[in-house]
Amino acid sequence: GIEQLENNSPDIVLLDLGLPDSTGIKTVETMIEHTRTVPVVVLTGRTDAGVEAIRSGAQDYLVKGTITTELLVRTIRYAIERARITGKLRDRSHRLALVNELVRAGIRTDISMIVGWGDQLHESADRTDQQAVEEILEASNHALGLADTAAELMDVLTGELSGSDSTQDLRAVLTEELDQFRCNHD
């Protein structure tokens, strides 16, 4: 079966857990290693083995002796669709991770440099330029905060929270951001 996967691109793999050369969940794990994008439907004689197969990466399972044509067709159709959706979600997740890295590494670094240069200008600027430098610093610090918020949001979305699991009052955070926005745009 693995050789067939390497030479062909099937839409689905129907996998029996009782093969002469491989049995049980190890069969599922081996197949999943070789075919991450092709959905696997397991054929088994035991429901508990089917559930374990799903935990190991199979899309679905069918219990031998209860399979009808209608059930087989529906299971295959659903497994292919779930695999397609899972693939799209995986691709989106990778793209979000790239955006996260861009925000964390590139944009945040550039904004930090602007804040540093703004601080230097603030110390040496004459009175006529002070207001402009202060506005640059305020906008830069706000952008830095937004970059941090975007990075934290990515951590939440990807499940990569670091630090403590603290709670915050969402109303207070939103009120603060709205006040900041109104202040900058009035």
C-alpha positions, 0 to 999 in steps of 0.5 A, a space after each residue: 500500500 505504501 509503495 502504491 502511495 509513492 507511485 500514485 495519488 489516490 483520493 482516499 485510502 481504505 485501510 484494514 487493521 487486520 493485514 497479513 504484514 501489519 495489524 492494529 493502530 501501528 498500521 494506521 500510524 505507518 500509513 498516516 506517516 506516508 500520506 499526510 494529505 490523503 484521507 485514511 478510512 479504517 476498516 475494523 471489527 471493533 469500534 474502540 479500535 476505530 476511535 483509536 484510529 481517528 486519534 492516530 490521524 484517520 479521517 473515519 472508520 467503518 465497522 466490518 459487517 455493518 458496511 452498506 454501499 450507502 454508508 461506504 459512499 457517504 463515509 468516503 465523501 465526508 472523509 475526502 471533504 474533511 481532508 480538503 478542509 483540514 488541508 486548507 486550515 493547515 495552509 492558513 495556519 502556516 500563513 498566519 504563522 508567517 505573518 506572526 513572524 513578520 510582525 514580531 521580527 520585522 515590523 516591531 523592530 522597525 517601530 522600535 527603531 523609530 521610537 529610539 530615533 524619536 527619543 533622540 530627536 525629542 532631546 535635540 529638537 527646537 520648540 517648533 519641532 517638539 510637537 511633531 516629534 511628540 506626535 511621531 513618538 505617540 504614533 510610534 508607541 501606539 503602533 508598537 502596542 498594536 504590533 504586540 497585540 497582534 503577536 499576542 492574538 497570534 499566540 492565542 489563535 495558534 495555542 502558543 501562549 507563553 507566560 501566565 494564564 491571566 485574565 483581563 477585563 475586555 471592556 477596559 482594554 477596548 475602552 482604552 483603545 477607543 479613547 486612544 483612537 478618539 484622542 488621535 483622530 479628534 
